[in-house]
Each structure stands twice: as structure tokens, then as C-alpha cells.
Amino acid sequence: MLTKTLYVYSVYTQRLGAIVKKKRITVKQATPGMVAGEDIYNYNNQLVISEGTTLTDKIITRLKFYSINDFSIILEDVKKPTMKDASHSQMTRESIEFKQFSSSFMEALPVFKGELNKIEAKDTTLDINGLIKHTTQILSKSRNGIHVFDMLHCMREFDDLTYVHSINVALIANVFGHWLKLPEKDIDILTASGLLHDIGKLTLPSEIINKQDSLTASEYSTVKTHTVKGYQILKNKDVDLRIKYTALMHHERCDGSGYPNGFHGSEIDSFAKIIAIADVYDAMTSARVYRPALCPFEALSLFEAEGLQKFDPHYIMTFLQEIVQSYVGKRVRLSDQTVGEIRLINNHYLSKPIVQVGNRFIDLSKEHKLIIEAII
């Protein structure tokens, strides 16, 4: 079971007639070469990896994708996580531009919360233009699209409530819409779709939405009803049909593995496909009680490993390529704790660019034990 507390402890167990020491670690401490000391399951009680599996970069990103927070390994020397560069994050948060962005964000939050709570009422008129206005005010505090992502990344300490998440998705969707070169009117509708995609969650029991531990199978089934409930709230409102369909379909996947209807590619509304990507990206790069926030490049790796079949190829590739190109020249910390700069993007493996560390150029697509751990 996933737990709220992050901790490390050691246990001894009998394995094939020998005493084997095991150690419980967080997923952030996992490194290639470690050996899983237990069977690891996801929320649906499906086996992710078996006991005895040797961890690789791909397996570690898979554990993060399924929100596995901690697990046991057969004891090896475990590199302790470092707090190096924490002061850099603090400096970013103390910058004038971040303070302006976060202030605008937090001012819009209670207004947005009030508007969302009113929408549930059957006779309430939905002021789409008013909702979009609050979002554009936040966007006006940023220099460009990738700057929005940088600012959101620095705000990951805030609780990931439904309202905060919805604003994040709307901001990401707005930038994404410009990357896709959509008409401004469509970008406004896409932004509103992001704001309202999770409105069905307002009808769910607060003890489930705000639960601090992993959900039971029954609770997860309840959460999945928010798509249909969201559509029911919006279906009789005088709003663009794409906003309604996004509330219903943003958890559908192109390979048919999504819900509530198991739709495939062409059956899914195009705006729902776009919001699905923004939704998953924000969820992965936000801290949760059961796992830390992922570095953007870890999120990109997960999209490459798990998402190319699940998301529309045109949308997901546009999203990934725009993000990685924006990080060329950025300083990063690698998993071996060395610091360098991204120099060149590998178009065949977007999450594995070439990084310059001192006089060395490291091609991460060929260094399988190294990943980008943080943008600094």
C-alpha cells in the first residue's frame, strides 16, 4: 500500500534458504541495477514488476508512471538523495517575476472556485468569457509559453486541489493551443475546456477527493465517475460542445484503454485529446502525498515509454518537441549528481538530449544509467 510518510528502513527475510537483507526506499532513491525485493502492484492490483526484477531506467519511470511511492529492494549501497540546488529553487521563488505570477494565480483561485461552485446549479448561466479572463490575467505575468511551465514548476509545493489543477491545465492548454497554431477563438475554448474538465469532481465525496492515502478499488471506481458527472453538469449549459465533450472524454485514450467508454482514436473529441495530455503532464509534475513531483524530463520519458500509443501522435509529438526545444541551454543535474547544460535534442529520444558537463558532451541516449534528475 502506498503511504503518506516518506521513510527508509531495513528488514531481513528468508530467500532460497539464505538470509537476505532488504531495504525500503522511495522511488526517488531508486537507481538502475537495484533489485526489487517484493512484487509491486498498481492501484488496480495489477502486477507492475515482480520480486527479483533488476531495475532499469525504463522500469523506474514505469514505477513513477503508476505512482508507486516506496518499495523494498534487496539491500545494496543506496545513494542518498541530495538537496543540492535547493537554494536555486528558493532564489527562483524569491524573484519578482515569480512573485507576480504566483500572486496573480492565487488571486484568481478563490474567484475561480466560486464560479465553479455556482456552475453546479441547474439555472446558473456559465460565464465562459469571465473564466477565460482570469486565466489570461495570469498568463499576462509570463514572458512566453515555456516561462509558464517554469513558473508552474516552481509552484509545485501548493496542494494539488481540483481547483489548482484545473487552472494549471487551462494555462498549459492555452500555451499548447498556440504551439498547435489554433485560431484564437479555439484557444479560448480550449482554455475553458481545461478549466472545466474536472468539474464532475465537485460532486464526489470530499473524503475521497482529499484522501491522503491510496484509494481503494471502490474509491477509484467512484472517482472515475467524475467524467460522466461533469458532462451531466454541462450538457444543458449554453457552452461550446467541445467543452462538454472534454469533461466527458479527457480520460479516454487512443488505444481504447481509457474511460468511461473505452473510445478509440477518431471517436475522441480533438479538444479532449489535447486536454488529456495537459492533464497528465500537470499530474505527473505536481507533488502528491504518495509521490514527489517529477522533473519535466522524467515526465517526457514516461510519455515516450507509455504514451505514444495512448495519445494522439500529432498532439503528443508537438507537445514534447516544443517543451524539449525550449530547454536547450538550460542547466540540469544528472542522476550521478553532475551538473551541465543541455546542448542538443535527440529527435529520436526526446527525453535523452546531449548534455555538456565541463569539457565533456554526454549523449544520454547512449548512457543508459544516466537521466536528467532536475532542471536547475
TORKOL-4160 file (C-alpha; in steps of 0.2 Angstrom, whole numbers, padded with zeros to 4 digits, m for minus):
376
<pt num="1" X="0000" Y="0000" Z="0000"/>
<pt num="2" X="0006" Y="0017" Z="m0004"/>
<pt num="3" X="0009" Y="0028" Z="0011"/>
<pt num="4" X="0010" Y="0047" Z="0015"/>
<pt num="5" X="0026" Y="0046" Z="0025"/>
<pt num="6" X="0042" Y="0045" Z="0016"/>
<pt num="7" X="0054" Y="0034" Z="0026"/>
<pt num="8" X="0068" Y="0021" Z="0024"/>
<pt num="9" X="0070" Y="0005" Z="0035"/>
<pt num="10" X="0078" Y="m0012" Z="0033"/>
<pt num="11" X="0071" Y="m0029" Z="0036"/>
<pt num="12" X="0078" Y="m0047" Z="0035"/>
<pt num="13" X="0069" Y="m0061" Z="0025"/>
<pt num="14" X="0072" Y="m0079" Z="0020"/>
<pt num="15" X="0075" Y="m0081" Z="0002"/>
<pt num="16" X="0080" Y="m0098" Z="m0006"/>
<pt num="17" X="0087" Y="m0104" Z="0011"/>
<pt num="18" X="0098" Y="m0088" Z="0014"/>
<pt num="19" X="0095" Y="m0073" Z="0024"/>
<pt num="20" X="0093" Y="m0058" Z="0013"/>
<pt num="21" X="0093" Y="m0040" Z="0020"/>
<pt num="22" X="0080" Y="m0029" Z="0012"/>
<pt num="23" X="0078" Y="m0010" Z="0012"/>
<pt num="24" X="0063" Y="0000" Z="0009"/>
<pt num="25" X="0067" Y="0016" Z="m0002"/>
<pt num="26" X="0057" Y="0029" Z="m0010"/>
<pt num="27" X="0056" Y="0029" Z="m0029"/>
<pt num="28" X="0067" Y="0045" Z="m0030"/>
<pt num="29" X="0081" Y="0034" Z="m0022"/>
<pt num="30" X="0079" Y="0020" Z="m0035"/>
<pt num="31" X="0094" Y="0018" Z="m0047"/>
<pt num="32" X="0097" Y="0006" Z="m0061"/>
<pt num="33" X="0105" Y="m0010" Z="m0055"/>
<pt num="34" X="0095" Y="m0011" Z="m0039"/>
<pt num="35" X="0084" Y="m0027" Z="m0037"/>
<pt num="36" X="0066" Y="m0027" Z="m0032"/>
<pt num="37" X="0063" Y="m0035" Z="m0015"/>
<pt num="38" X="0044" Y="m0038" Z="m0017"/>
<pt num="39" X="0031" Y="m0039" Z="m0030"/>
<pt num="40" X="0024" Y="m0022" Z="m0034"/>
<pt num="41" X="0006" Y="m0018" Z="m0039"/>
<pt num="42" X="m0003" Y="m0003" Z="m0045"/>
<pt num="43" X="m0019" Y="0004" Z="m0039"/>
<pt num="44" X="m0029" Y="m0009" Z="m0049"/>
<pt num="45" X="m0020" Y="m0023" Z="m0040"/>
<pt num="46" X="m0011" Y="m0027" Z="m0057"/>
<pt num="47" X="0007" Y="m0033" Z="m0056"/>
<pt num="48" X="0019" Y="m0019" Z="m0062"/>
<pt num="49" X="0036" Y="m0029" Z="m0058"/>
<pt num="50" X="0040" Y="m0045" Z="m0049"/>
<pt num="51" X="0051" Y="m0048" Z="m0034"/>
<pt num="52" X="0069" Y="m0050" Z="m0040"/>
<pt num="53" X="0067" Y="m0039" Z="m0055"/>
<pt num="54" X="0083" Y="m0029" Z="m0059"/>
<pt num="55" X="0079" Y="m0010" Z="m0060"/>
<pt num="56" X="0082" Y="m0001" Z="m0076"/>
<pt num="57" X="0079" Y="0017" Z="m0081"/>
<pt num="58" X="0063" Y="0011" Z="m0090"/>
<pt num="59" X="0057" Y="0001" Z="m0076"/>
<pt num="60" X="0060" Y="0016" Z="m0064"/>
<pt num="61" X="0050" Y="0028" Z="m0075"/>
<pt num="62" X="0036" Y="0015" Z="m0076"/>
<pt num="63" X="0035" Y="0014" Z="m0057"/>
<pt num="64" X="0034" Y="0033" Z="m0056"/>
<pt num="65" X="0020" Y="0032" Z="m0070"/>
<pt num="66" X="0010" Y="0021" Z="m0059"/>
<pt num="67" X="0013" Y="0032" Z="m0044"/>
<pt num="68" X="0022" Y="0019" Z="m0034"/>
<pt num="69" X="0030" Y="0029" Z="m0020"/>
<pt num="70" X="0040" Y="0017" Z="m0010"/>
<pt num="71" X="0045" Y="m0002" Z="m0011"/>
<pt num="72" X="0058" Y="m0014" Z="m0004"/>
<pt num="73" X="0074" Y="m0018" Z="m0013"/>
<pt num="74" X="0087" Y="m0032" Z="m0009"/>
<pt num="75" X="0100" Y="m0022" Z="0000"/>
<pt num="76" X="0113" Y="m0013" Z="m0010"/>
<pt num="77" X="0123" Y="0003" Z="m0007"/>
<pt num="78" X="0109" Y="0016" Z="m0009"/>
<pt num="79" X="0114" Y="0033" Z="m0014"/>
<pt num="80" X="0106" Y="0046" Z="m0003"/>
<pt num="81" X="0096" Y="0060" Z="m0011"/>
<pt num="82" X="0105" Y="0076" Z="m0011"/>
<pt num="83" X="0097" Y="0093" Z="m0008"/>
<pt num="84" X="0110" Y="0101" Z="m0019"/>
<pt num="85" X="0102" Y="0116" Z="m0029"/>
<pt num="86" X="0088" Y="0119" Z="m0016"/>
<pt num="87" X="0095" Y="0136" Z="m0014"/>
<pt num="88" X="0092" Y="0139" Z="m0033"/>
<pt num="89" X="0074" Y="0135" Z="m0032"/>
<pt num="90" X="0072" Y="0146" Z="m0017"/>
<pt num="91" X="0080" Y="0160" Z="m0027"/>
<pt num="92" X="0068" Y="0157" Z="m0041"/>
<pt num="93" X="0053" Y="0158" Z="m0029"/>
<pt num="94" X="0060" Y="0175" Z="m0022"/>
<pt num="95" X="0061" Y="0183" Z="m0040"/>
<pt num="96" X="0050" Y="0197" Z="m0044"/>
<pt num="97" X="0043" Y="0189" Z="m0059"/>
<pt num="98" X="0038" Y="0173" Z="m0049"/>
<pt num="99" X="0030" Y="0183" Z="m0035"/>
<pt num="100" X="0020" Y="0192" Z="m0048"/>
<pt num="101" X="0015" Y="0176" Z="m0057"/>
<pt num="102" X="0010" Y="0167" Z="m0041"/>
<pt num="103" X="0001" Y="0182" Z="m0034"/>
<pt num="104" X="m0010" Y="0183" Z="m0049"/>
<pt num="105" X="m0013" Y="0164" Z="m0048"/>
<pt num="106" X="m0018" Y="0165" Z="m0030"/>
<pt num="107" X="m0029" Y="0180" Z="m0033"/>
<pt num="108" X="m0038" Y="0171" Z="m0047"/>
<pt num="109" X="m0040" Y="0155" Z="m0037"/>
<pt num="110" X="m0054" Y="0160" Z="m0025"/>
<pt num="111" X="m0064" Y="0168" Z="m0039"/>
<pt num="112" X="m0062" Y="0153" Z="m0050"/>
<pt num="113" X="m0068" Y="0142" Z="m0035"/>
<pt num="114" X="m0083" Y="0152" Z="m0033"/>
<pt num="115" X="m0088" Y="0152" Z="m0051"/>
<pt num="116" X="m0085" Y="0133" Z="m0052"/>
<pt num="117" X="m0096" Y="0130" Z="m0037"/>
<pt num="118" X="m0110" Y="0140" Z="m0044"/>
<pt num="119" X="m0110" Y="0131" Z="m0061"/>
<pt num="120" X="m0117" Y="0115" Z="m0052"/>
<pt num="121" X="m0134" Y="0125" Z="m0050"/>
<pt num="122" X="m0145" Y="0120" Z="m0065"/>
<pt num="123" X="m0151" Y="0138" Z="m0068"/>
<pt num="124" X="m0134" Y="0146" Z="m0067"/>
<pt num="125" X="m0128" Y="0154" Z="m0083"/>
<pt num="126" X="m0110" Y="0150" Z="m0087"/>
<pt num="127" X="m0099" Y="0165" Z="m0090"/>
<pt num="128" X="m0085" Y="0157" Z="m0101"/>
<pt num="129" X="m0078" Y="0174" Z="m0105"/>
<pt num="130" X="m0076" Y="0179" Z="m0087"/>
<pt num="131" X="m0067" Y="0162" Z="m0083"/>
<pt num="132" X="m0055" Y="0165" Z="m0098"/>
<pt num="133" X="m0052" Y="0182" Z="m0092"/>
<pt num="134" X="m0045" Y="0176" Z="m0075"/>
<pt num="135" X="m0034" Y="0164" Z="m0084"/>
<pt num="136" X="m0027" Y="0177" Z="m0097"/>
<pt num="137" X="m0023" Y="0189" Z="m0082"/>
<pt num="138" X="m0011" Y="0175" Z="m0075"/>
<pt num="139" X="m0004" Y="0172" Z="m0092"/>
<pt num="140" X="0000" Y="0191" Z="m0094"/>
<pt num="141" X="0013" Y="0189" Z="m0080"/>
<pt num="142" X="0023" Y="0177" Z="m0090"/>
<pt num="143" X="0035" Y="0181" Z="m0104"/>
<pt num="144" X="0031" Y="0166" Z="m0116"/>
<pt num="145" X="0024" Y="0149" Z="m0116"/>
<pt num="146" X="0039" Y="0139" Z="m0108"/>
<pt num="147" X="0040" Y="0153" Z="m0095"/>
<pt num="148" X="0023" Y="0147" Z="m0090"/>
<pt num="149" X="0029" Y="0130" Z="m0087"/>
<pt num="150" X="0044" Y="0136" Z="m0077"/>
<pt num="151" X="0033" Y="0146" Z="m0066"/>
<pt num="152" X="0021" Y="0132" Z="m0063"/>
<pt num="153" X="0036" Y="0120" Z="m0060"/>
<pt num="154" X="0041" Y="0132" Z="m0045"/>
<pt num="155" X="0023" Y="0132" Z="m0038"/>
<pt num="156" X="0023" Y="0113" Z="m0036"/>
<pt num="157" X="0023" Y="0115" Z="m0017"/>
<pt num="158" X="0005" Y="0120" Z="m0017"/>
<pt num="159" X="m0008" Y="0107" Z="m0013"/>
<pt num="160" X="m0014" Y="0100" Z="m0029"/>
<pt num="161" X="m0033" Y="0103" Z="m0026"/>
<pt num="162" X="m0046" Y="0101" Z="m0040"/>
<pt num="163" X="m0046" Y="0120" Z="m0042"/>
<pt num="164" X="m0027" Y="0122" Z="m0043"/>
<pt num="165" X="m0025" Y="0108" Z="m0055"/>
<pt num="166" X="m0039" Y="0115" Z="m0066"/>
<pt num="167" X="m0031" Y="0132" Z="m0068"/>
<pt num="168" X="m0014" Y="0123" Z="m0071"/>
<pt num="169" X="m0022" Y="0113" Z="m0085"/>
<pt num="170" X="m0030" Y="0128" Z="m0093"/>
<pt num="171" X="m0013" Y="0138" Z="m0093"/>
<pt num="172" X="m0004" Y="0123" Z="m0101"/>
<pt num="173" X="m0018" Y="0121" Z="m0113"/>
<pt num="174" X="m0018" Y="0139" Z="m0118"/>
<pt num="175" X="0001" Y="0138" Z="m0122"/>
<pt num="176" X="m0002" Y="0121" Z="m0131"/>
<pt num="177" X="m0015" Y="0129" Z="m0142"/>
<pt num="178" X="m0003" Y="0142" Z="m0148"/>
<pt num="179" X="0010" Y="0128" Z="m0151"/>
<pt num="180" X="m0003" Y="0120" Z="m0162"/>
<pt num="181" X="m0006" Y="0136" Z="m0171"/>
<pt num="182" X="m0025" Y="0135" Z="m0167"/>
<pt num="183" X="m0036" Y="0151" Z="m0170"/>
<pt num="184" X="m0038" Y="0162" Z="m0155"/>
<pt num="185" X="m0056" Y="0158" Z="m0153"/>
<pt num="186" X="m0052" Y="0140" Z="m0152"/>
<pt num="187" X="m0038" Y="0143" Z="m0140"/>
<pt num="188" X="m0051" Y="0152" Z="m0129"/>
<pt num="189" X="m0062" Y="0137" Z="m0130"/>
<pt num="190" X="m0048" Y="0125" Z="m0126"/>
<pt num="191" X="m0043" Y="0136" Z="m0111"/>
<pt num="192" X="m0061" Y="0135" Z="m0105"/>
<pt num="193" X="m0061" Y="0116" Z="m0108"/>
<pt num="194" X="m0045" Y="0115" Z="m0096"/>
<pt num="195" X="m0054" Y="0125" Z="m0083"/>
<pt num="196" X="m0069" Y="0114" Z="m0083"/>
<pt num="197" X="m0063" Y="0097" Z="m0087"/>
<pt num="198" X="m0063" Y="0091" Z="m0069"/>
<pt num="199" X="m0079" Y="0099" Z="m0064"/>
<pt num="200" X="m0088" Y="0082" Z="m0061"/>
<pt num="201" X="m0076" Y="0080" Z="m0046"/>
<pt num="202" X="m0086" Y="0093" Z="m0036"/>
<pt num="203" X="m0100" Y="0081" Z="m0035"/>
<pt num="204" X="m0089" Y="0067" Z="m0027"/>
<pt num="205" X="m0087" Y="0064" Z="m0008"/>
<pt num="206" X="m0074" Y="0076" Z="m0001"/>
<pt num="207" X="m0066" Y="0062" Z="0009"/>
<pt num="208" X="m0062" Y="0053" Z="m0007"/>
<pt num="209" X="m0055" Y="0068" Z="m0016"/>
<pt num="210" X="m0045" Y="0074" Z="m0002"/>
<pt num="211" X="m0039" Y="0057" Z="0004"/>
<pt num="212" X="m0021" Y="0057" Z="0010"/>
<pt num="213" X="m0018" Y="0039" Z="0006"/>
<pt num="214" X="m0020" Y="0027" Z="m0009"/>
<pt num="215" X="m0038" Y="0024" Z="m0015"/>
<pt num="216" X="m0046" Y="0008" Z="m0013"/>
<pt num="217" X="m0053" Y="m0001" Z="m0029"/>
<pt num="218" X="m0071" Y="0005" Z="m0024"/>
<pt num="219" X="m0065" Y="0023" Z="m0021"/>
<pt num="220" X="m0056" Y="0023" Z="m0038"/>
<pt num="221" X="m0071" Y="0017" Z="m0047"/>
<pt num="222" X="m0081" Y="0032" Z="m0038"/>
<pt num="223" X="m0068" Y="0044" Z="m0044"/>
<pt num="224" X="m0069" Y="0038" Z="m0062"/>
<pt num="225" X="m0087" Y="0043" Z="m0062"/>
<pt num="226" X="m0082" Y="0062" Z="m0062"/>
<pt num="227" X="m0081" Y="0062" Z="m0082"/>
<pt num="228" X="m0100" Y="0057" Z="m0084"/>
<pt num="229" X="m0105" Y="0068" Z="m0069"/>
<pt num="230" X="m0095" Y="0083" Z="m0077"/>
<pt num="231" X="m0104" Y="0080" Z="m0094"/>
<pt num="232" X="m0121" Y="0080" Z="m0085"/>
<pt num="233" X="m0117" Y="0096" Z="m0076"/>
<pt num="234" X="m0113" Y="0105" Z="m0093"/>
<pt num="235" X="m0124" Y="0096" Z="m0105"/>
<pt num="236" X="m0138" Y="0109" Z="m0104"/>
<pt num="237" X="m0127" Y="0124" Z="m0102"/>
<pt num="238" X="m0125" Y="0136" Z="m0117"/>
<pt num="239" X="m0107" Y="0132" Z="m0120"/>
<pt num="240" X="m0097" Y="0125" Z="m0134"/>
<pt num="241" X="m0100" Y="0107" Z="m0137"/>
<pt num="242" X="m0081" Y="0104" Z="m0136"/>
<pt num="243" X="m0081" Y="0110" Z="m0118"/>
<pt num="244" X="m0094" Y="0097" Z="m0114"/>
<pt num="245" X="m0085" Y="0083" Z="m0123"/>
<pt num="246" X="m0069" Y="0087" Z="m0115"/>
<pt num="247" X="m0077" Y="0085" Z="m0097"/>
<pt num="248" X="m0083" Y="0068" Z="m0103"/>
<pt num="249" X="m0068" Y="0061" Z="m0113"/>
<pt num="250" X="m0052" Y="0068" Z="m0106"/>
<pt num="251" X="m0048" Y="0051" Z="m0098"/>
<pt num="252" X="m0051" Y="0042" Z="m0115"/>
<pt num="253" X="m0036" Y="0035" Z="m0123"/>
<pt num="254" X="m0032" Y="0032" Z="m0142"/>
<pt num="255" X="m0029" Y="0014" Z="m0139"/>
<pt num="256" X="m0046" Y="0011" Z="m0131"/>
<pt num="257" X="m0038" Y="0009" Z="m0113"/>
<pt num="258" X="m0047" Y="0024" Z="m0106"/>
<pt num="259" X="m0064" Y="0028" Z="m0098"/>
<pt num="260" X="m0079" Y="0030" Z="m0097"/>
<pt num="261" X="m0082" Y="0022" Z="m0114"/>
<pt num="262" X="m0066" Y="0015" Z="m0120"/>
<pt num="263" X="m0066" Y="0025" Z="m0135"/>
<pt num="264" X="m0053" Y="0024" Z="m0148"/>
<pt num="265" X="m0043" Y="0037" Z="m0158"/>
<pt num="266" X="m0056" Y="0045" Z="m0170"/>
<pt num="267" X="m0070" Y="0043" Z="m0158"/>
<pt num="268" X="m0062" Y="0055" Z="m0145"/>
<pt num="269" X="m0065" Y="0074" Z="m0147"/>
<pt num="270" X="m0050" Y="0083" Z="m0153"/>
<pt num="271" X="m0050" Y="0095" Z="m0138"/>
<pt num="272" X="m0052" Y="0081" Z="m0126"/>
<pt num="273" X="m0036" Y="0073" Z="m0133"/>
<pt num="274" X="m0027" Y="0090" Z="m0131"/>
<pt num="275" X="m0033" Y="0092" Z="m0113"/>
<pt num="276" X="m0029" Y="0074" Z="m0109"/>
<pt num="277" X="m0010" Y="0077" Z="m0112"/>
<pt num="278" X="m0011" Y="0094" Z="m0102"/>
<pt num="279" X="m0020" Y="0085" Z="m0088"/>
<pt num="280" X="m0007" Y="0070" Z="m0087"/>
<pt num="281" X="0008" Y="0082" Z="m0088"/>
<pt num="282" X="0002" Y="0093" Z="m0074"/>
<pt num="283" X="m0002" Y="0077" Z="m0063"/>
<pt num="284" X="0015" Y="0070" Z="m0066"/>
<pt num="285" X="0025" Y="0086" Z="m0062"/>
<pt num="286" X="0014" Y="0090" Z="m0047"/>
<pt num="287" X="0019" Y="0083" Z="m0030"/>
<pt num="288" X="0006" Y="0071" Z="m0022"/>
<pt num="289" X="0005" Y="0064" Z="m0005"/>
<pt num="290" X="0010" Y="0047" Z="m0012"/>
<pt num="291" X="0025" Y="0053" Z="m0023"/>
<pt num="292" X="0036" Y="0068" Z="m0026"/>
<pt num="293" X="0034" Y="0079" Z="m0042"/>
<pt num="294" X="0043" Y="0073" Z="m0057"/>
<pt num="295" X="0056" Y="0083" Z="m0066"/>
<pt num="296" X="0049" Y="0088" Z="m0083"/>
<pt num="297" X="0062" Y="0076" Z="m0092"/>
<pt num="298" X="0056" Y="0062" Z="m0081"/>
<pt num="299" X="0038" Y="0066" Z="m0087"/>
<pt num="300" X="0044" Y="0067" Z="m0105"/>
<pt num="301" X="0052" Y="0050" Z="m0103"/>
<pt num="302" X="0036" Y="0042" Z="m0097"/>
<pt num="303" X="0026" Y="0050" Z="m0111"/>
<pt num="304" X="0039" Y="0042" Z="m0123"/>
<pt num="305" X="0038" Y="0025" Z="m0114"/>
<pt num="306" X="0019" Y="0024" Z="m0111"/>
<pt num="307" X="0010" Y="0037" Z="m0120"/>
<pt num="308" X="0014" Y="0036" Z="m0139"/>
<pt num="309" X="0000" Y="0024" Z="m0141"/>
<pt num="310" X="m0012" Y="0031" Z="m0129"/>
<pt num="311" X="m0012" Y="0049" Z="m0135"/>
<pt num="312" X="m0015" Y="0057" Z="m0152"/>
<pt num="313" X="0003" Y="0056" Z="m0161"/>
<pt num="314" X="0001" Y="0074" Z="m0169"/>
<pt num="315" X="m0003" Y="0082" Z="m0152"/>
<pt num="316" X="0009" Y="0072" Z="m0141"/>
<pt num="317" X="0024" Y="0074" Z="m0153"/>
<pt num="318" X="0020" Y="0093" Z="m0155"/>
<pt num="319" X="0019" Y="0095" Z="m0136"/>
<pt num="320" X="0035" Y="0085" Z="m0132"/>
<pt num="321" X="0045" Y="0093" Z="m0146"/>
<pt num="322" X="0040" Y="0111" Z="m0141"/>
<pt num="323" X="0045" Y="0108" Z="m0122"/>
<pt num="324" X="0062" Y="0100" Z="m0125"/>
<pt num="325" X="0067" Y="0113" Z="m0138"/>
<pt num="326" X="0063" Y="0126" Z="m0125"/>
<pt num="327" X="0075" Y="0118" Z="m0113"/>
<pt num="328" X="0091" Y="0119" Z="m0124"/>
<pt num="329" X="0104" Y="0129" Z="m0115"/>
<pt num="330" X="0096" Y="0126" Z="m0098"/>
<pt num="331" X="0107" Y="0119" Z="m0083"/>
<pt num="332" X="0102" Y="0102" Z="m0077"/>
<pt num="333" X="0108" Y="0090" Z="m0064"/>
<pt num="334" X="0110" Y="0072" Z="m0069"/>
<pt num="335" X="0107" Y="0057" Z="m0059"/>
<pt num="336" X="0125" Y="0055" Z="m0054"/>
<pt num="337" X="0124" Y="0072" Z="m0047"/>
<pt num="338" X="0135" Y="0081" Z="m0060"/>
<pt num="339" X="0129" Y="0097" Z="m0067"/>
<pt num="340" X="0129" Y="0103" Z="m0085"/>
<pt num="341" X="0119" Y="0111" Z="m0099"/>
<pt num="342" X="0108" Y="0104" Z="m0112"/>
<pt num="343" X="0116" Y="0107" Z="m0129"/>
<pt num="344" X="0107" Y="0097" Z="m0142"/>
<pt num="345" X="0090" Y="0087" Z="m0143"/>
<pt num="346" X="0089" Y="0070" Z="m0149"/>
<pt num="347" X="0074" Y="0069" Z="m0160"/>
<pt num="348" X="0073" Y="0051" Z="m0159"/>
<pt num="349" X="0073" Y="0051" Z="m0140"/>
<pt num="350" X="0067" Y="0067" Z="m0134"/>
<pt num="351" X="0070" Y="0064" Z="m0115"/>
<pt num="352" X="0088" Y="0060" Z="m0118"/>
<pt num="353" X="0097" Y="0075" Z="m0125"/>
<pt num="354" X="0116" Y="0079" Z="m0126"/>
<pt num="355" X="0122" Y="0087" Z="m0111"/>
<pt num="356" X="0139" Y="0097" Z="m0109"/>
<pt num="357" X="0147" Y="0093" Z="m0092"/>
<pt num="358" X="0163" Y="0103" Z="m0092"/>
<pt num="359" X="0173" Y="0099" Z="m0107"/>
<pt num="360" X="0163" Y="0083" Z="m0110"/>
<pt num="361" X="0147" Y="0080" Z="m0121"/>
<pt num="362" X="0136" Y="0066" Z="m0114"/>
<pt num="363" X="0124" Y="0058" Z="m0126"/>
<pt num="364" X="0111" Y="0052" Z="m0113"/>
<pt num="365" X="0103" Y="0041" Z="m0126"/>
<pt num="366" X="0119" Y="0031" Z="m0125"/>
<pt num="367" X="0122" Y="0032" Z="m0106"/>
<pt num="368" X="0108" Y="0021" Z="m0100"/>
<pt num="369" X="0112" Y="0023" Z="m0082"/>
<pt num="370" X="0110" Y="0042" Z="m0083"/>
<pt num="371" X="0095" Y="0053" Z="m0083"/>
<pt num="372" X="0091" Y="0071" Z="m0080"/>
<pt num="373" X="0086" Y="0072" Z="m0062"/>
<pt num="374" X="0082" Y="0091" Z="m0061"/>
<pt num="375" X="0082" Y="0107" Z="m0071"/>
<pt num="376" X="0091" Y="0120" Z="m0061"/>
